[in-house]
Amino acid sequence: MMVITPSRSIRDDQVSVTAVSVNGGSAFTQLLFRVIRSPLLSALALLVAMLLALEWLVASGVVSPAVVARPSVAIAGIAKLQRDYDLFGAFRLTMTTTIVAILLELIVAIPFGYFLYRRRAYSIAYTGWLAALSAAPIFLLFPLFLVIFGRNVVTLIVMGFLPGVIPLILHVQDGFRSVKKTYLNVGESFGLSRSTIFWKIMVPAAAPTIFTGFRLALMYTLINIVAIEYLVDLGGLGRLVADRYFHFDIPATYGAIGAVTLVSVLLNWTIGVSEKLVRSR
Protein backbone atom coordinates (compact mmCIF):
# COMPACT_ATOMS: atom_id res chain seq x y z
CA MET A 1 0.00 0.00 0.00
CA MET A 2 1.47 3.36 -1.10
CA VAL A 3 1.09 6.43 1.10
CA ILE A 4 1.88 10.02 0.04
CA THR A 5 3.12 11.13 3.47
CA PRO A 6 6.76 9.93 3.15
CA SER A 7 7.25 11.80 -0.14
CA ARG A 8 5.82 14.93 1.46
CA SER A 9 8.22 14.64 4.40
CA ILE A 10 11.08 14.19 1.98
CA ARG A 11 10.06 17.41 0.22
CA ASP A 12 9.88 19.20 3.56
CA ASP A 13 13.37 17.96 4.44
CA GLN A 14 14.66 19.07 1.08
CA VAL A 15 13.10 22.50 1.57
CA SER A 16 14.58 22.81 5.06
CA VAL A 17 18.03 21.69 3.85
CA THR A 18 17.82 24.19 1.00
CA ALA A 19 16.81 26.97 3.40
CA VAL A 20 19.72 26.13 5.70
CA SER A 21 22.17 26.16 2.80
CA VAL A 22 20.77 29.47 1.54
CA ASN A 23 20.99 31.02 5.00
CA GLY A 24 24.51 29.68 5.41
CA GLY A 25 25.47 31.03 2.02
CA SER A 26 23.88 34.37 2.87
CA ALA A 27 25.81 34.57 6.16
CA PHE A 28 29.05 33.71 4.38
CA THR A 29 28.36 36.30 1.71
CA GLN A 30 27.65 38.95 4.32
CA LEU A 31 30.87 38.08 6.14
CA LEU A 32 32.80 38.23 2.86
CA PHE A 33 31.36 41.65 2.00
CA ARG A 34 32.12 42.88 5.52
CA VAL A 35 35.76 41.82 5.18
CA ILE A 36 36.09 43.30 1.71
CA ARG A 37 34.58 46.60 2.82
CA SER A 38 36.72 46.89 5.96
CA PRO A 39 38.81 50.10 6.12
CA LEU A 40 42.04 48.21 6.84
CA LEU A 41 41.69 45.91 3.84
CA SER A 42 40.73 48.84 1.62
CA ALA A 43 43.82 50.75 2.73
CA LEU A 44 46.07 47.72 2.15
CA ALA A 45 44.52 47.14 -1.27
CA LEU A 46 45.15 50.77 -2.25
CA LEU A 47 48.75 50.56 -1.02
CA VAL A 48 49.40 47.37 -3.01
CA ALA A 49 47.81 48.90 -6.11
CA MET A 50 49.99 52.02 -5.82
CA LEU A 51 53.14 49.92 -5.38
CA LEU A 52 52.27 47.77 -8.39
CA ALA A 53 51.58 50.86 -10.49
CA LEU A 54 54.89 52.39 -9.41
CA GLU A 55 56.68 49.13 -10.15
CA TRP A 56 55.27 49.12 -13.69
CA LEU A 57 56.09 52.81 -14.28
CA VAL A 58 59.72 52.38 -13.24
CA ALA A 59 60.18 49.02 -15.01
CA SER A 60 58.73 50.39 -18.26
CA GLY A 61 60.97 53.46 -18.20
CA VAL A 62 58.20 56.01 -17.75
CA VAL A 63 59.82 57.01 -14.45
CA SER A 64 63.61 56.98 -14.24
CA PRO A 65 65.08 54.50 -11.71
CA ALA A 66 67.63 57.23 -10.88
CA VAL A 67 64.75 59.22 -9.37
CA VAL A 68 62.41 56.56 -7.95
CA ALA A 69 63.47 53.02 -7.03
CA ARG A 70 61.36 50.04 -7.98
CA PRO A 71 59.42 48.95 -4.86
CA SER A 72 60.55 45.36 -5.30
CA VAL A 73 64.22 46.43 -5.36
CA ALA A 74 63.80 48.74 -2.36
CA ILE A 75 62.09 46.03 -0.32
CA ALA A 76 64.70 43.45 -1.31
CA GLY A 77 67.45 45.87 -0.22
CA ILE A 78 66.21 46.06 3.39
CA ALA A 79 68.35 43.05 4.33
CA LYS A 80 71.42 44.79 2.89
CA LEU A 81 70.56 47.97 4.80
CA GLN A 82 70.43 46.01 8.04
CA ARG A 83 73.61 44.09 7.33
CA ASP A 84 75.74 47.06 6.24
CA TYR A 85 74.20 50.07 7.98
CA ASP A 86 72.24 48.75 11.01
CA LEU A 87 68.76 49.76 9.84
CA PHE A 88 67.09 48.44 13.02
CA GLY A 89 69.47 50.42 15.20
CA ALA A 90 68.66 53.62 13.30
CA PHE A 91 64.94 52.77 13.51
CA ARG A 92 65.19 52.22 17.26
CA LEU A 93 67.03 55.52 17.81
CA THR A 94 64.54 57.61 15.82
CA MET A 95 61.59 55.86 17.45
CA THR A 96 63.00 56.32 20.97
CA THR A 97 63.86 59.99 20.39
CA THR A 98 60.37 60.68 19.06
CA ILE A 99 58.67 58.90 21.97
CA VAL A 100 60.73 60.81 24.55
CA ALA A 101 59.88 64.14 22.88
CA ILE A 102 56.17 63.25 22.76
CA LEU A 103 56.11 62.22 26.43
CA LEU A 104 57.70 65.53 27.39
CA GLU A 105 55.07 67.33 25.30
CA LEU A 106 52.29 65.53 27.17
CA ILE A 107 53.83 66.35 30.56
CA VAL A 108 53.92 70.05 29.68
CA ALA A 109 50.89 70.49 27.41
CA ILE A 110 48.15 68.78 29.43
CA PRO A 111 48.52 70.77 32.69
CA PHE A 112 49.28 74.03 30.86
CA GLY A 113 46.36 73.61 28.47
CA TYR A 114 44.05 72.84 31.40
CA PHE A 115 45.38 75.90 33.23
CA LEU A 116 44.50 78.11 30.25
CA TYR A 117 41.04 76.54 30.20
CA ARG A 118 40.50 77.29 33.88
CA ARG A 119 41.98 80.83 33.80
CA ARG A 120 40.19 82.77 31.10
CA ALA A 121 42.32 85.89 31.51
CA TYR A 122 45.56 83.98 30.91
CA SER A 123 43.97 82.23 27.95
CA ILE A 124 43.09 85.55 26.33
CA ALA A 125 46.58 86.88 27.06
CA TYR A 126 48.65 83.95 25.79
CA THR A 127 46.63 82.04 23.18
CA GLY A 128 47.56 84.54 20.48
CA TRP A 129 51.23 84.20 21.36
CA LEU A 130 51.03 80.43 21.21
CA ALA A 131 49.25 80.52 17.85
CA ALA A 132 51.95 82.83 16.47
CA LEU A 133 54.71 80.55 17.77
CA SER A 134 52.95 77.55 16.25
CA ALA A 135 53.13 79.21 12.82
CA ALA A 136 56.75 80.33 13.27
CA PRO A 137 59.60 78.34 11.61
CA ILE A 138 61.06 77.03 14.89
CA PHE A 139 63.09 74.56 12.86
CA LEU A 140 65.50 77.37 11.92
CA LEU A 141 66.64 77.58 15.55
CA PHE A 142 68.54 74.29 15.31
CA PRO A 143 72.02 75.98 15.00
CA LEU A 144 71.35 77.73 18.32
CA PHE A 145 70.48 74.47 20.07
CA LEU A 146 73.52 72.78 18.51
CA VAL A 147 75.66 75.44 20.21
CA ILE A 148 73.80 75.14 23.53
CA PHE A 149 73.41 71.36 23.84
CA GLY A 150 76.00 70.09 21.38
CA ARG A 151 75.69 67.65 18.50
CA ASN A 152 73.84 64.93 20.40
CA VAL A 153 70.45 63.36 21.03
CA VAL A 154 69.41 66.15 23.42
CA THR A 155 69.29 68.55 20.49
CA LEU A 156 67.06 66.14 18.58
CA ILE A 157 64.67 65.84 21.53
CA VAL A 158 64.47 69.61 22.05
CA MET A 159 63.95 70.27 18.34
CA GLY A 160 61.19 67.65 18.31
CA PHE A 161 59.62 68.95 21.51
CA LEU A 162 59.28 72.65 20.64
CA PRO A 163 57.17 72.45 17.45
CA GLY A 164 54.97 69.70 18.89
CA VAL A 165 54.11 71.05 22.34
CA ILE A 166 52.48 74.31 21.13
CA PRO A 167 49.65 72.84 19.02
CA LEU A 168 49.05 70.25 21.73
CA ILE A 169 48.59 72.98 24.35
CA LEU A 170 46.09 74.78 22.13
CA HIS A 171 44.12 71.60 21.45
CA VAL A 172 44.05 70.62 25.14
CA GLN A 173 42.59 74.02 25.96
CA ASP A 174 40.04 73.79 23.12
CA GLY A 175 39.16 70.23 24.09
CA PHE A 176 38.22 71.08 27.66
CA ARG A 177 36.43 74.22 26.50
CA SER A 178 34.30 72.13 24.11
CA VAL A 179 32.85 70.01 26.94
CA LYS A 180 29.17 70.85 27.19
CA LYS A 181 28.00 72.49 30.39
CA THR A 182 25.10 70.02 30.46
CA TYR A 183 27.49 67.11 31.06
CA LEU A 184 29.01 68.89 34.05
CA ASN A 185 25.59 69.78 35.47
CA VAL A 186 24.47 66.14 35.23
CA GLY A 187 27.61 65.02 37.05
CA GLU A 188 27.04 67.56 39.80
CA SER A 189 23.39 66.53 40.11
CA PHE A 190 24.55 62.97 40.85
CA GLY A 191 26.83 64.29 43.58
CA LEU A 192 30.07 63.32 41.84
CA SER A 193 33.33 64.69 43.17
CA ARG A 194 35.43 67.09 41.11
CA SER A 195 38.03 64.45 40.37
CA THR A 196 35.35 62.00 39.20
CA ILE A 197 33.77 64.65 36.97
CA PHE A 198 37.19 65.42 35.52
CA TRP A 199 38.20 61.83 34.76
CA LYS A 200 34.81 60.33 33.93
CA ILE A 201 33.15 63.23 32.09
CA MET A 202 35.56 65.95 31.01
CA VAL A 203 38.47 63.82 29.79
CA PRO A 204 36.38 61.46 27.58
CA ALA A 205 34.37 64.40 26.20
CA ALA A 206 37.52 66.40 25.40
CA ALA A 207 39.43 63.38 24.04
CA PRO A 208 38.60 63.84 20.30
CA THR A 209 40.02 67.37 20.22
CA ILE A 210 42.99 66.53 22.44
CA PHE A 211 43.96 63.51 20.37
CA THR A 212 43.70 65.58 17.19
CA GLY A 213 46.33 67.84 18.71
CA PHE A 214 48.27 64.75 19.76
CA ARG A 215 48.43 63.59 16.14
CA LEU A 216 49.52 67.04 14.96
CA ALA A 217 52.21 67.08 17.65
CA LEU A 218 53.45 63.68 16.49
CA MET A 219 53.63 64.88 12.89
CA TYR A 220 55.59 68.04 13.73
CA THR A 221 57.87 66.17 16.14
CA LEU A 222 58.77 63.36 13.77
CA ILE A 223 59.32 65.69 10.81
CA ASN A 224 61.68 67.91 12.79
CA ILE A 225 63.64 65.05 14.32
CA VAL A 226 64.17 63.31 10.98
CA ALA A 227 65.05 66.64 9.30
CA ILE A 228 67.69 67.45 11.93
CA GLU A 229 69.11 63.94 11.62
CA TYR A 230 69.30 64.48 7.85
CA LEU A 231 70.94 67.92 7.97
CA VAL A 232 73.37 67.40 10.85
CA ASP A 233 74.24 63.77 9.98
CA LEU A 234 73.23 62.76 13.48
CA GLY A 235 71.03 60.05 14.91
CA GLY A 236 68.98 57.42 13.17
CA LEU A 237 66.87 57.16 10.03
CA GLY A 238 67.34 60.75 8.84
CA ARG A 239 71.11 60.27 8.87
CA LEU A 240 70.73 56.97 7.04
CA VAL A 241 68.54 58.56 4.35
CA ALA A 242 71.12 61.33 3.85
CA ASP A 243 74.04 58.89 3.71
CA ARG A 244 72.44 56.63 1.10
CA TYR A 245 71.14 59.58 -0.94
CA PHE A 246 74.54 61.27 -1.15
CA HIS A 247 76.00 57.94 -2.31
CA PHE A 248 73.32 57.72 -5.04
CA ASP A 249 71.99 54.49 -3.57
CA ILE A 250 68.39 55.17 -4.56
CA PRO A 251 66.86 51.80 -3.51
CA ALA A 252 68.44 52.02 -0.05
CA THR A 253 67.29 55.64 0.24
CA TYR A 254 63.69 54.60 -0.34
CA GLY A 255 64.10 51.67 2.02
CA ALA A 256 65.14 54.08 4.80
CA ILE A 257 62.25 56.40 3.91
CA GLY A 258 59.94 53.41 4.26
CA ALA A 259 61.33 52.84 7.76
CA VAL A 260 60.50 56.46 8.65
CA THR A 261 56.96 55.84 7.38
CA LEU A 262 56.75 52.75 9.58
CA VAL A 263 57.68 54.83 12.65
CA SER A 264 54.83 57.21 11.85
CA VAL A 265 52.35 54.37 11.26
CA LEU A 266 53.20 52.61 14.53
CA LEU A 267 52.98 55.77 16.62
CA ASN A 268 49.70 56.84 14.97
CA TRP A 269 48.29 53.38 15.64
CA THR A 270 49.32 53.66 19.28
CA ILE A 271 47.61 57.05 19.54
CA GLY A 272 44.44 55.59 17.99
CA VAL A 273 44.37 52.72 20.48
CA SER A 274 44.95 55.14 23.37
CA GLU A 275 42.08 57.35 22.19
CA LYS A 276 39.69 54.39 22.13
CA LEU A 277 40.70 53.46 25.67
CA VAL A 278 40.20 57.00 26.96
CA ARG A 279 36.84 57.50 25.23
CA SER A 280 35.53 54.19 26.55
CA ARG A 281 35.97 55.23 30.19
C-alpha positions in Angstrom: 0.0 0.0 0.0 1.5 3.4 -1.1 1.1 6.4 1.1 1.9 10.0 0.0 3.1 11.1 3.5 6.8 9.9 3.1 7.2 11.8 -0.1 5.8 14.9 1.5 8.2 14.6 4.4 11.1 14.2 2.0 10.1 17.4 0.2 9.9 19.2 3.6 13.4 18.0 4.4 14.7 19.1 1.1 13.1 22.5 1.6 14.6 22.8 5.1 18.0 21.7 3.9 17.8 24.2 1.0 16.8 27.0 3.4 19.7 26.1 5.7 22.2 26.2 2.8 20.8 29.5 1.5 21.0 31.0 5.0 24.5 29.7 5.4 25.5 31.0 2.0 23.9 34.4 2.9 25.8 34.6 6.2 29.1 33.7 4.4 28.4 36.3 1.7 27.7 39.0 4.3 30.9 38.1 6.1 32.8 38.2 2.9 31.4 41.7 2.0 32.1 42.9 5.5 35.8 41.8 5.2 36.1 43.3 1.7 34.6 46.6 2.8 36.7 46.9 6.0 38.8 50.1 6.1 42.0 48.2 6.8 41.7 45.9 3.8 40.7 48.8 1.6 43.8 50.7 2.7 46.1 47.7 2.2 44.5 47.1 -1.3 45.1 50.8 -2.2 48.7 50.6 -1.0 49.4 47.4 -3.0 47.8 48.9 -6.1 50.0 52.0 -5.8 53.1 49.9 -5.4 52.3 47.8 -8.4 51.6 50.9 -10.5 54.9 52.4 -9.4 56.7 49.1 -10.2 55.3 49.1 -13.7 56.1 52.8 -14.3 59.7 52.4 -13.2 60.2 49.0 -15.0 58.7 50.4 -18.3 61.0 53.5 -18.2 58.2 56.0 -17.7 59.8 57.0 -14.4 63.6 57.0 -14.2 65.1 54.5 -11.7 67.6 57.2 -10.9 64.7 59.2 -9.4 62.4 56.6 -8.0 63.5 53.0 -7.0 61.4 50.0 -8.0 59.4 49.0 -4.9 60.5 45.4 -5.3 64.2 46.4 -5.4 63.8 48.7 -2.4 62.1 46.0 -0.3 64.7 43.5 -1.3 67.5 45.9 -0.2 66.2 46.1 3.4 68.4 43.1 4.3 71.4 44.8 2.9 70.6 48.0 4.8 70.4 46.0 8.0 73.6 44.1 7.3 75.7 47.1 6.2 74.2 50.1 8.0 72.2 48.7 11.0 68.8 49.8 9.8 67.1 48.4 13.0 69.5 50.4 15.2 68.7 53.6 13.3 64.9 52.8 13.5 65.2 52.2 17.3 67.0 55.5 17.8 64.5 57.6 15.8 61.6 55.9 17.5 63.0 56.3 21.0 63.9 60.0 20.4 60.4 60.7 19.1 58.7 58.9 22.0 60.7 60.8 24.5 59.9 64.1 22.9 56.2 63.3 22.8 56.1 62.2 26.4 57.7 65.5 27.4 55.1 67.3 25.3 52.3 65.5 27.2 53.8 66.3 30.6 53.9 70.1 29.7 50.9 70.5 27.4 48.1 68.8 29.4 48.5 70.8 32.7 49.3 74.0 30.9 46.4 73.6 28.5 44.1 72.8 31.4 45.4 75.9 33.2 44.5 78.1 30.3 41.0 76.5 30.2 40.5 77.3 33.9 42.0 80.8 33.8 40.2 82.8 31.1 42.3 85.9 31.5 45.6 84.0 30.9 44.0 82.2 28.0 43.1 85.6 26.3 46.6 86.9 27.1 48.6 84.0 25.8 46.6 82.0 23.2 47.6 84.5 20.5 51.2 84.2 21.4 51.0 80.4 21.2 49.2 80.5 17.8 52.0 82.8 16.5 54.7 80.6 17.8 53.0 77.5 16.2 53.1 79.2 12.8 56.8 80.3 13.3 59.6 78.3 11.6 61.1 77.0 14.9 63.1 74.6 12.9 65.5 77.4 11.9 66.6 77.6 15.5 68.5 74.3 15.3 72.0 76.0 15.0 71.4 77.7 18.3 70.5 74.5 20.1 73.5 72.8 18.5 75.7 75.4 20.2 73.8 75.1 23.5 73.4 71.4 23.8 76.0 70.1 21.4 75.7 67.7 18.5 73.8 64.9 20.4 70.4 63.4 21.0 69.4 66.1 23.4 69.3 68.6 20.5 67.1 66.1 18.6 64.7 65.8 21.5 64.5 69.6 22.0 63.9 70.3 18.3 61.2 67.7 18.3 59.6 69.0 21.5 59.3 72.7 20.6 57.2 72.4 17.5 55.0 69.7 18.9 54.1 71.1 22.3 52.5 74.3 21.1 49.6 72.8 19.0 49.1 70.3 21.7 48.6 73.0 24.4 46.1 74.8 22.1 44.1 71.6 21.5 44.1 70.6 25.1 42.6 74.0 26.0 40.0 73.8 23.1 39.2 70.2 24.1 38.2 71.1 27.7 36.4 74.2 26.5 34.3 72.1 24.1 32.9 70.0 26.9 29.2 70.9 27.2 28.0 72.5 30.4 25.1 70.0 30.5 27.5 67.1 31.1 29.0 68.9 34.0 25.6 69.8 35.5 24.5 66.1 35.2 27.6 65.0 37.1 27.0 67.6 39.8 23.4 66.5 40.1 24.6 63.0 40.9 26.8 64.3 43.6 30.1 63.3 41.8 33.3 64.7 43.2 35.4 67.1 41.1 38.0 64.4 40.4 35.3 62.0 39.2 33.8 64.6 37.0 37.2 65.4 35.5 38.2 61.8 34.8 34.8 60.3 33.9 33.2 63.2 32.1 35.6 65.9 31.0 38.5 63.8 29.8 36.4 61.5 27.6 34.4 64.4 26.2 37.5 66.4 25.4 39.4 63.4 24.0 38.6 63.8 20.3 40.0 67.4 20.2 43.0 66.5 22.4 44.0 63.5 20.4 43.7 65.6 17.2 46.3 67.8 18.7 48.3 64.8 19.8 48.4 63.6 16.1 49.5 67.0 15.0 52.2 67.1 17.7 53.4 63.7 16.5 53.6 64.9 12.9 55.6 68.0 13.7 57.9 66.2 16.1 58.8 63.4 13.8 59.3 65.7 10.8 61.7 67.9 12.8 63.6 65.0 14.3 64.2 63.3 11.0 65.0 66.6 9.3 67.7 67.5 11.9 69.1 63.9 11.6 69.3 64.5 7.8 70.9 67.9 8.0 73.4 67.4 10.8 74.2 63.8 10.0 73.2 62.8 13.5 71.0 60.0 14.9 69.0 57.4 13.2 66.9 57.2 10.0 67.3 60.7 8.8 71.1 60.3 8.9 70.7 57.0 7.0 68.5 58.6 4.4 71.1 61.3 3.8 74.0 58.9 3.7 72.4 56.6 1.1 71.1 59.6 -0.9 74.5 61.3 -1.1 76.0 57.9 -2.3 73.3 57.7 -5.0 72.0 54.5 -3.6 68.4 55.2 -4.6 66.9 51.8 -3.5 68.4 52.0 0.0 67.3 55.6 0.2 63.7 54.6 -0.3 64.1 51.7 2.0 65.1 54.1 4.8 62.2 56.4 3.9 59.9 53.4 4.3 61.3 52.8 7.8 60.5 56.5 8.6 57.0 55.8 7.4 56.8 52.8 9.6 57.7 54.8 12.7 54.8 57.2 11.8 52.3 54.4 11.3 53.2 52.6 14.5 53.0 55.8 16.6 49.7 56.8 15.0 48.3 53.4 15.6 49.3 53.7 19.3 47.6 57.1 19.5 44.4 55.6 18.0 44.4 52.7 20.5 45.0 55.1 23.4 42.1 57.3 22.2 39.7 54.4 22.1 40.7 53.5 25.7 40.2 57.0 27.0 36.8 57.5 25.2 35.5 54.2 26.6 36.0 55.2 30.2 
